[in-house]
């Protein structure tokens, strides 16, 4: 964690409903972590927990000014936080470039302070990294995705990208929300349907057959898919 001691602030229990892993775990030597904001964190988290090589995910709040904010405080827009997903992954099985591909493709990063029908700074597109060595590859992926968006006459990317040292876990009932029995099956993501290919620094590990599980041409494709993680042998 590069001595980022305040990155995890506890608010919830620890076991992932689908992956059966500790959502609060610090990355081991072969693991790493990153934090993504893609609009409402319910659907965004499901995008990432389905990917092979992802060890655990959680939802929370980052990028704001108040310590230990509640969901209702974040929704007010006054704390400055974004709804985010923390992803821990096994570097031997999946690369950060795979995660960045999912990030850019699963929502519309050209929408500022909103995603689909959800409006407010808490829904802003964001990437928060915890050590400086990720800055180049994140920026490189953004530049390449902007080039692809330009070909389709989309606007400029509005994603907030910065290093942070604090991540607050959201309340227990938000964790893996879409996998809870009786949950409201809601997702506001509005993908551009533009794909990210190779970019400077990319080292994709996931095969094309994995990405065939995500058809952005189908409205709410992640929402209507099952909750199971995709197996590498699929």
VOPAGU-2260 file (C-alpha; in pm, 1 decimal, decimal comma):
REM VOPAGU-2260
SITE   aa  ch    i         X         Y         Z
SITE  UNK   A    0       0,0       0,0       0,0
SITE  UNK   A    1     307,7     226,5     -10,3
SITE  UNK   A    2     244,5     341,4     347,0
SITE  UNK   A    3     -98,9     483,4     267,0
SITE  UNK   A    4    -217,5     404,6     620,0
SITE  UNK   A    5    -558,0     572,8     605,8
SITE  UNK   A    6    -683,6     414,4     286,8
SITE  UNK   A    7    -935,2     179,7     452,0
SITE  UNK   A    8   -1192,4     312,5     696,3
SITE  UNK   A    9   -1416,3      37,5     833,1
SITE  UNK   A   10   -1793,9      61,7     814,9
SITE  UNK   A   11   -1908,8    -285,8     732,4
SITE  UNK   A   12   -1856,1    -658,9     766,1
SITE  UNK   A   13   -1586,2    -831,0     568,4
SITE  UNK   A   14   -1702,3   -1123,0     354,6
SITE  UNK   A   15   -1782,3   -1075,2     -13,4
SITE  UNK   A   16   -2126,7   -1216,6     -94,2
SITE  UNK   A   17   -2008,7   -1370,4    -423,3
SITE  UNK   A   18   -1630,8   -1416,3    -407,1
SITE  UNK   A   19   -1628,2   -1522,6     -40,7
SITE  UNK   A   20   -1315,6   -1315,5      19,7
SITE  UNK   A   21   -1236,8   -1043,3     271,0
SITE  UNK   A   22   -1343,9    -713,9     115,7
SITE  UNK   A   23   -1113,9    -526,3     354,6
SITE  UNK   A   24    -798,2    -720,6     273,8
SITE  UNK   A   25    -477,7    -539,0     194,8
SITE  UNK   A   26    -316,5    -656,3    -129,4
SITE  UNK   A   27     -49,5    -924,0     -98,2
SITE  UNK   A   28     280,0    -907,4    -289,6
SITE  UNK   A   29     113,1   -1054,1    -600,7
SITE  UNK   A   30    -193,7    -831,6    -572,7
SITE  UNK   A   31    -275,6    -465,1    -622,0
SITE  UNK   A   32    -571,0    -230,0    -582,5
SITE  UNK   A   33    -739,5      65,1    -751,2
SITE  UNK   A   34   -1058,6     264,2    -699,1
SITE  UNK   A   35   -1308,4     343,3    -976,3
SITE  UNK   A   36   -1611,4     572,5    -992,4
SITE  UNK   A   37   -1855,3     479,9   -1272,1
SITE  UNK   A   38   -2183,3     627,4   -1152,8
SITE  UNK   A   39   -2403,5     434,6    -910,7
SITE  UNK   A   40   -2173,9     188,6    -736,6
SITE  UNK   A   41   -2424,9     -99,3    -731,9
SITE  UNK   A   42   -2387,4    -191,8   -1097,5
SITE  UNK   A   43   -2027,1     -78,7   -1122,8
SITE  UNK   A   44   -1916,9    -323,6    -854,6
SITE  UNK   A   45   -2080,4    -615,2   -1036,8
SITE  UNK   A   46   -1884,1    -530,3   -1353,1
SITE  UNK   A   47   -1558,0    -584,7   -1168,9
SITE  UNK   A   48   -1641,0    -881,2    -945,3
SITE  UNK   A   49   -1731,6   -1081,2   -1257,8
SITE  UNK   A   50   -1381,1   -1049,8   -1405,8
SITE  UNK   A   51   -1141,8   -1345,7   -1367,9
SITE  UNK   A   52    -847,5   -1259,8   -1144,6
SITE  UNK   A   53   -1034,6   -1009,0    -929,7
SITE  UNK   A   54    -975,4   -1111,9    -568,3
SITE  UNK   A   55   -1232,0    -889,7    -399,0
SITE  UNK   A   56   -1440,0    -577,1    -445,5
SITE  UNK   A   57   -1622,7    -335,2    -221,0
SITE  UNK   A   58   -1816,7     -13,1    -260,0
SITE  UNK   A   59   -1742,6     307,9     -79,2
SITE  UNK   A   60   -1677,2     679,0     -95,1
SITE  UNK   A   61   -1363,9     865,1    -205,1
SITE  UNK   A   62   -1240,4    1199,4    -328,6
SITE  UNK   A   63   -1428,1    1415,5     -76,6
SITE  UNK   A   64   -1356,6    1631,3     226,0
SITE  UNK   A   65   -1552,9    1475,6     514,3
SITE  UNK   A   66   -1426,3    1189,2     725,0
SITE  UNK   A   67   -1642,5     879,4     744,8
SITE  UNK   A   68   -1939,4    1013,0     545,2
SITE  UNK   A   69   -2274,8     837,8     538,3
SITE  UNK   A   70   -2458,6     745,9     221,1
SITE  UNK   A   71   -2711,4    1022,5     276,3
SITE  UNK   A   72   -2438,9    1280,5     330,0
SITE  UNK   A   73   -2267,0    1172,8       8,3
SITE  UNK   A   74   -2597,9    1188,2    -180,5
SITE  UNK   A   75   -2638,3    1549,5     -69,8
SITE  UNK   A   76   -2332,9    1638,7    -276,3
SITE  UNK   A   77   -2196,3    1846,2      10,7
SITE  UNK   A   78   -1915,2    1610,1     113,4
SITE  UNK   A   79   -1750,8    1605,0    -229,8
SITE  UNK   A   80   -1724,4    1226,0    -239,0
SITE  UNK   A   81   -1790,8    1001,0    -536,1
SITE  UNK   A   82   -1955,9     661,5    -514,9
SITE  UNK   A   83   -1671,1     424,0    -596,4
SITE  UNK   A   84   -1565,3      60,8    -623,4
SITE  UNK   A   85   -1242,7     -64,5    -470,6
SITE  UNK   A   86   -1091,4    -351,0    -670,3
SITE  UNK   A   87    -817,0    -585,2    -551,2
SITE  UNK   A   88    -674,7    -810,8    -821,2
SITE  UNK   A   89    -419,3   -1086,3    -872,7
SITE  UNK   A   90    -150,3    -946,7   -1101,6
SITE  UNK   A   91     -67,6   -1293,9   -1233,0
SITE  UNK   A   92    -421,3   -1343,4   -1365,8
SITE  UNK   A   93    -542,1   -1001,1   -1474,5
SITE  UNK   A   94    -364,4    -677,4   -1561,7
SITE  UNK   A   95    -451,4    -321,8   -1468,4
SITE  UNK   A   96    -507,5    -260,4   -1840,3
SITE  UNK   A   97    -792,7    -515,0   -1831,4
SITE  UNK   A   98    -949,2    -327,8   -1541,5
SITE  UNK   A   99    -908,4       2,6   -1723,1
SITE  UNK   A  100   -1076,1    -147,8   -2029,0
SITE  UNK   A  101   -1374,1    -243,8   -1813,6
SITE  UNK   A  102   -1378,3     100,6   -1653,4
SITE  UNK   A  103   -1383,8     299,0   -1976,4
SITE  UNK   A  104   -1632,3      69,0   -2152,0
SITE  UNK   A  105   -1886,0      11,5   -1871,1
SITE  UNK   A  106   -2002,9     373,5   -1841,0
SITE  UNK   A  107   -1994,4     706,8   -2024,0
SITE  UNK   A  108   -1691,2     905,0   -1904,8
SITE  UNK   A  109   -1791,1    1208,9   -2112,0
SITE  UNK   A  110   -2084,4    1283,2   -1879,8
SITE  UNK   A  111   -1985,9    1533,4   -1610,2
SITE  UNK   A  112   -2124,1    1484,5   -1259,2
SITE  UNK   A  113   -2381,6    1234,5   -1374,1
SITE  UNK   A  114   -2433,8     890,5   -1521,3
SITE  UNK   A  115   -2751,8     823,5   -1711,3
SITE  UNK   A  116   -3050,0     926,2   -1500,4
SITE  UNK   A  117   -2838,7     979,1   -1188,1
SITE  UNK   A  118   -2727,0    1340,7   -1153,6
SITE  UNK   A  119   -2485,5    1482,1    -898,8
SITE  UNK   A  120   -2113,5    1506,0    -826,2
SITE  UNK   A  121   -2132,8    1177,1    -633,1
SITE  UNK   A  122   -2191,3     999,6    -965,0
SITE  UNK   A  123   -1887,3    1148,2   -1137,8
SITE  UNK   A  124   -1648,6     936,2   -1339,8
SITE  UNK   A  125   -1325,3     892,4   -1145,8
SITE  UNK   A  126   -1009,3     688,3   -1107,2
SITE  UNK   A  127    -827,1     708,5    -775,8
SITE  UNK   A  128    -489,2     542,5    -742,7
SITE  UNK   A  129    -286,0     486,1    -428,8
SITE  UNK   A  130      67,0     495,7    -564,4
SITE  UNK   A  131     229,8     712,2    -826,1
SITE  UNK   A  132     344,3     433,2   -1056,6
SITE  UNK   A  133      -9,9     385,8   -1189,6
SITE  UNK   A  134     -40,1     740,2   -1318,3
SITE  UNK   A  135     117,9     680,7   -1658,4
SITE  UNK   A  136     -85,3     376,8   -1761,1
SITE  UNK   A  137    -410,2     537,5   -1646,4
SITE  UNK   A  138    -338,9     851,3   -1849,1
SITE  UNK   A  139    -227,7     643,7   -2146,5
SITE  UNK   A  140    -554,4     447,5   -2142,3
SITE  UNK   A  141    -751,5     772,4   -2119,1
SITE  UNK   A  142    -568,8     923,8   -2416,4
SITE  UNK   A  143    -633,3     615,8   -2629,1
SITE  UNK   A  144    -998,8     597,1   -2529,3
SITE  UNK   A  145   -1041,7     964,1   -2615,5
SITE  UNK   A  146    -904,5     893,6   -2961,3
SITE  UNK   A  147   -1158,4     613,6   -3003,7
SITE  UNK   A  148   -1439,9     834,8   -2875,9
SITE  UNK   A  149   -1341,1    1107,0   -3122,0
SITE  UNK   A  150   -1388,8     862,8   -3410,0
SITE  UNK   A  151   -1751,7     822,0   -3301,3
SITE  UNK   A  152   -1806,9    1195,0   -3243,5
SITE  UNK   A  153   -1834,9    1168,5   -2866,0
SITE  UNK   A  154   -1732,7    1452,6   -2636,5
SITE  UNK   A  155   -1434,0    1496,2   -2409,6
SITE  UNK   A  156   -1364,0    1265,8   -2118,4
SITE  UNK   A  157   -1455,5    1427,6   -1785,1
SITE  UNK   A  158   -1303,1    1161,1   -1558,9
SITE  UNK   A  159   -1135,0    1283,1   -1241,9
SITE  UNK   A  160    -796,1    1112,7   -1204,7
SITE  UNK   A  161    -587,2    1161,6    -894,0
SITE  UNK   A  162    -393,2     996,4    -616,9
SITE  UNK   A  163    -577,5     962,7    -286,4
SITE  UNK   A  164    -500,0     830,5      60,0
SITE  UNK   A  165    -847,7     771,7     203,9
SITE  UNK   A  166   -1126,3     533,3     108,6
SITE  UNK   A  167   -1438,0     492,7     321,3
SITE  UNK   A  168   -1636,9     169,5     303,9
SITE  UNK   A  169   -2004,2     221,5     232,6
SITE  UNK   A  170   -2267,3      77,8     462,3
SITE  UNK   A  171   -2316,1    -299,3     477,5
SITE  UNK   A  172   -2638,2    -300,3     274,8
SITE  UNK   A  173   -2460,8    -145,0     -23,8
SITE  UNK   A  174   -2191,2    -413,0     -46,3
SITE  UNK   A  175   -2255,7    -640,8    -346,0
SITE  UNK   A  176   -2604,6    -493,5    -342,2
SITE  UNK   A  177   -2722,6    -645,4    -669,2
SITE  UNK   A  178   -2646,4    -993,9    -533,9
SITE  UNK   A  179   -2875,8    -950,4    -233,7
SITE  UNK   A  180   -3211,3   -1124,3    -238,7
SITE  UNK   A  181   -3489,1    -869,8    -287,0
SITE  UNK   A  182   -3254,6    -590,5    -395,2
SITE  UNK   A  183   -3370,1    -324,3    -636,3
SITE  UNK   A  184   -3217,9    -426,8    -968,8
SITE  UNK   A  185   -3107,1     -84,8   -1081,4
SITE  UNK   A  186   -2816,8      41,7   -1288,6
SITE  UNK   A  187   -2787,0     384,9   -1447,3
SITE  UNK   A  188   -2470,3     326,6   -1649,2
SITE  UNK   A  189   -2484,3     453,3   -2006,7
SITE  UNK   A  190   -2193,5     293,2   -2195,7
SITE  UNK   A  191   -2076,3     467,0   -2512,1
SITE  UNK   A  192   -2046,4     127,9   -2690,3
SITE  UNK   A  193   -1692,2     233,6   -2784,9
SITE  UNK   A  194   -1423,5     -25,8   -2711,3
SITE  UNK   A  195   -1071,5      26,0   -2582,3
SITE  UNK   A  196    -800,0    -160,3   -2769,9
SITE  UNK   A  197    -424,5    -173,4   -2708,6
SITE  UNK   A  198    -258,7     139,0   -2573,1
SITE  UNK   A  199      90,2     238,2   -2464,6
SITE  UNK   A  200     171,3      33,1   -2155,0
SITE  UNK   A  201    -117,8    -209,7   -2193,0
SITE  UNK   A  202     -59,9    -577,4   -2121,6
SITE  UNK   A  203    -399,7    -741,4   -2148,0
SITE  UNK   A  204    -425,8   -1083,7   -1986,3
SITE  UNK   A  205    -795,5   -1158,9   -2042,3
SITE  UNK   A  206    -886,4   -1330,0   -2368,3
SITE  UNK   A  207   -1147,1   -1198,9   -2610,2
SITE  UNK   A  208   -1391,6   -1472,6   -2503,6
SITE  UNK   A  209   -1404,7   -1311,7   -2157,4
SITE  UNK   A  210   -1511,6    -979,4   -2304,4
SITE  UNK   A  211   -1781,9   -1150,1   -2508,2
SITE  UNK   A  212   -1970,9   -1176,5   -2179,1
SITE  UNK   A  213   -2016,4    -798,4   -2186,1
SITE  UNK   A  214   -2225,4    -680,7   -2480,2
SITE  UNK   A  215   -2258,1    -306,1   -2434,8
SITE  UNK   A  216   -2500,6    -295,1   -2726,6
SITE  UNK   A  217   -2755,5    -459,8   -2494,0
SITE  UNK   A  218   -2911,9    -215,2   -2249,3
SITE  UNK   A  219   -2813,7    -295,0   -1887,3
SITE  UNK   A  220   -2619,5    -601,9   -2001,5
SITE  UNK   A  221   -2437,6    -634,0   -1668,2
SITE  UNK   A  222   -2755,3    -587,5   -1468,9
SITE  UNK   A  223   -2936,7    -868,7   -1647,4
SITE  UNK   A  224   -2640,6   -1110,0   -1632,3
SITE  UNK   A  225   -2600,7   -1356,4   -1347,3
SITE  UNK   A  226   -2385,6   -1274,9   -1045,1
SITE  UNK   A  227   -2127,3   -1547,6   -1096,1
SITE  UNK   A  228   -1766,2   -1455,0   -1174,4
SITE  UNK   A  229   -1658,4   -1548,4   -1525,1
SITE  UNK   A  230   -1422,8   -1843,7   -1540,8
SITE  UNK   A  231   -1104,7   -1818,9   -1746,7
SITE  UNK   A  232   -1191,7   -2145,1   -1921,6
SITE  UNK   A  233   -1524,8   -2009,2   -2052,4
